[in-house]
Amino acid sequence: MNKEQVKGRYEEAKGKVKEVAGHVTGNESLEMKGKIQKNAGKVQAGLGDAEAEIKKDS
């Protein structure tokens, strides 16, 4: 697992926590920020996955 994968998964988890907290408290702004952060983390993790796949194939 490379740094981008770890950072991405971490951001994804933080975003999910924010999303749930926003939903539970009725704070739509926090919920949206959490969704955005979660999705950004997924993208970052995906880049890390692609990087790992390229290194594996080399």
Buried (B, 14 or more C-beta within 10 A) or exposed (E): EEEBBEBBBEBBEBBBEBBEEBBEEEBEEBBEBBBEBBBBBBEBBEBBBEBBEEEEEE
